């Protein structure tokens, strides 16, 4: 009986050691301010994001000085992937960033005509 109990205990330890859980996603809900400039961008680089997160899904809005639109994306651990859609056209652009506390830093551009630029925002 003791050998059987030890076997079950060892099996339970093995299963718990082998099962990896995904890291909890950071929460990006809130208002973020900062800058994001593509190399050929001619208007202001200032941006405001208003994001809501449900689980690993992100939705919200963005506003530049002269244009605004919608944001959709996902969070995995501290990595964020978002797509900015410009409502007046069919054009969209994406952001890949990492969140650390109240700062999100990464790149703007995913095969866009403007090339890649810096993305740096802080939560209000």
C-alpha positions in Angstrom: 0.0 0.0 0.0 2.8 2.4 0.8 4.5 1.7 -2.5 1.2 2.5 -4.3 0.8 5.8 -2.4 4.4 6.8 -3.2 3.8 6.0 -6.9 0.6 8.2 -6.9 2.5 11.0 -5.2 5.4 10.8 -7.7 3.0 10.7 -10.6 1.2 13.8 -9.3 4.5 15.7 -8.9 5.5 14.7 -12.5 2.1 15.9 -13.9 2.3 19.2 -12.1 5.9 19.8 -13.1 5.2 19.1 -16.8 2.0 21.2 -17.1 2.9 24.8 -18.0 0.3 27.5 -17.7 0.4 30.6 -19.9 1.5 33.7 -18.2 -1.3 36.0 -17.0 -1.8 38.8 -19.5 -1.0 42.3 -18.4 -4.0 44.6 -18.1 -3.9 47.4 -20.7 -7.3 48.9 -19.9 -7.1 52.7 -19.6 -6.0 55.9 -21.4 -2.5 55.9 -22.8 -0.6 59.0 -24.2 2.6 59.2 -26.1 4.0 59.1 -29.6 4.1 56.8 -32.5 5.8 57.9 -35.7 6.4 56.1 -39.0 9.4 57.4 -40.9 7.3 59.1 -43.6 4.6 60.4 -41.3 4.0 64.1 -41.9 1.5 65.1 -39.2 1.9 65.1 -35.5 3.2 61.9 -33.8 1.2 62.5 -30.6 -1.3 59.8 -29.9 -4.0 59.0 -27.4 -5.3 55.5 -26.9 -8.4 54.5 -25.0 -8.3 50.8 -24.4 -10.6 48.2 -22.9 -9.4 44.6 -22.2 -11.6 41.5 -21.8 -9.5 38.4 -21.2 -6.8 38.6 -23.8 -8.8 40.8 -26.3 -8.3 44.5 -26.7 -10.7 47.0 -28.2 -10.7 50.8 -28.2 -10.0 54.0 -30.0 -7.0 56.0 -31.0 -6.6 59.7 -31.8 -3.8 61.5 -33.6 -3.9 65.3 -34.0 -5.7 65.0 -37.4 -7.2 61.5 -37.5 -8.7 58.8 -35.3 -10.1 55.4 -35.5 -10.5 52.0 -33.9 -8.1 49.6 -32.2 -8.4 45.8 -31.9 -5.8 43.5 -30.6 -4.6 40.8 -28.2 -2.4 40.4 -25.2 -0.2 37.4 -24.4 1.8 37.8 -21.1 3.3 41.3 -21.5 3.3 41.3 -25.3 0.6 43.3 -27.1 -0.4 43.2 -30.7 -2.8 45.8 -32.0 -4.3 46.9 -35.3 -5.3 50.5 -35.9 -8.0 51.0 -38.5 -8.6 54.3 -40.2 -12.4 54.5 -40.8 -12.3 56.9 -43.8 -10.2 54.4 -45.8 -9.5 50.7 -45.9 -6.0 51.4 -44.6 -4.8 49.9 -41.3 -1.5 49.7 -39.4 -0.3 47.5 -36.6 1.7 47.8 -33.4 3.8 45.1 -31.6 4.7 46.3 -28.1 5.8 45.1 -24.7 4.1 46.4 -21.5 6.1 47.1 -18.4 4.0 48.7 -15.6 2.4 51.8 -17.1 4.6 52.0 -20.2 4.1 50.3 -23.6 7.0 50.4 -26.0 7.4 48.8 -29.4 7.1 49.3 -33.2 4.4 50.7 -35.5 4.2 49.1 -38.9 3.5 45.7 -40.4 4.4 45.9 -44.0 2.9 49.3 -44.2 3.8 51.8 -47.0 5.3 54.1 -44.3 7.8 51.6 -42.9 8.3 50.9 -39.3 8.4 53.5 -36.6 8.7 53.8 -32.8 5.7 53.3 -30.6 6.0 54.7 -27.0 3.0 55.4 -24.7 2.3 55.7 -21.0 -0.9 55.1 -19.1 -2.5 58.1 -17.5 
